[in-house]
Amino acid sequence: AFDSLVARLDPELEIELDIYWATTAKRDPAEVIRALGGRVTRLHLKDGPADKPESPMTALGEGVVDLRSALRAAAHADWMLVELDACAGEMKEAVRRSAGWLGLG
């Protein structure tokens, strides 16, 4: 469905990709980013089990998402956002650990 949608969009339209949901949909976020090239200008960084929509998320680096490959592929992105829709533990602590994983904390 995602590929079909993107194919119908104006090629000038920028894409904001959520790498967690791409992984949950059994897609490799880095491959999606490379395929879309410079259209991916914003990235949502999340981690967790990426197995079903109701599973709680974790701090970056504590789940199954291949964050490093996605970050390398999206080095051109304008901004990246750490986001946790629902957290397996205390949200503020997971954000703190995520910042540490990114080298920001």
Residue pairs with C-beta under 8 A, 6 or more apart in sequence:
2 22
2 25
2 27
2 32
6 15
6 36
11 39
13 39
14 39
14 40
14 41
14 42
15 36
15 39
15 40
15 41
15 42
16 40
16 41
16 42
16 43
16 44
17 29
17 32
17 33
17 36
17 40
17 42
17 43
17 44
17 74
18 43
18 44
18 46
18 83
19 29
19 43
19 44
19 45
19 46
19 65
19 67
19 70
20 44
20 45
20 46
20 47
20 48
20 50
20 57
20 65
21 46
22 28
22 29
22 32
23 29
23 50
23 64
23 65
23 66
24 50
24 51
24 52
24 53
28 66
28 69
29 65
29 66
29 69
29 70
29 73
30 66
30 69
30 70
30 72
30 73
31 73
32 40
33 40
33 43
33 70
33 73
33 74
34 73
38 76
40 74
40 76
40 77
41 76
41 77
41 78
41 79
42 77
42 78
42 79
42 80
42 81
43 70
43 71
43 74
43 77
43 79
43 80
43 81
44 80
44 81
44 83
45 60
45 67
45 70
45 71
45 80
45 81
45 82
45 83
45 98
45 102
46 57
46 60
46 65
46 82
46 83
46 84
46 85
47 57
47 58
47 59
47 60
47 61
47 62
47 63
47 64
47 65
47 67
47 98
48 55
48 56
48 57
48 58
48 62
48 63
48 64
48 65
48 88
49 55
49 58
49 63
49 64
50 63
50 64
50 65
56 86
56 87
56 88
57 63
57 84
57 85
57 86
57 87
57 88
57 94
58 87
58 88
58 89
58 94
59 93
59 94
59 95
59 96
59 97
59 98
59 101
60 67
60 82
60 97
60 98
60 101
60 102
61 67
61 97
61 98
61 101
62 97
67 101
71 80
74 80
82 95
82 98
82 99
82 102
84 91
84 94
84 95
84 98
87 94
88 94
96 105
99 105
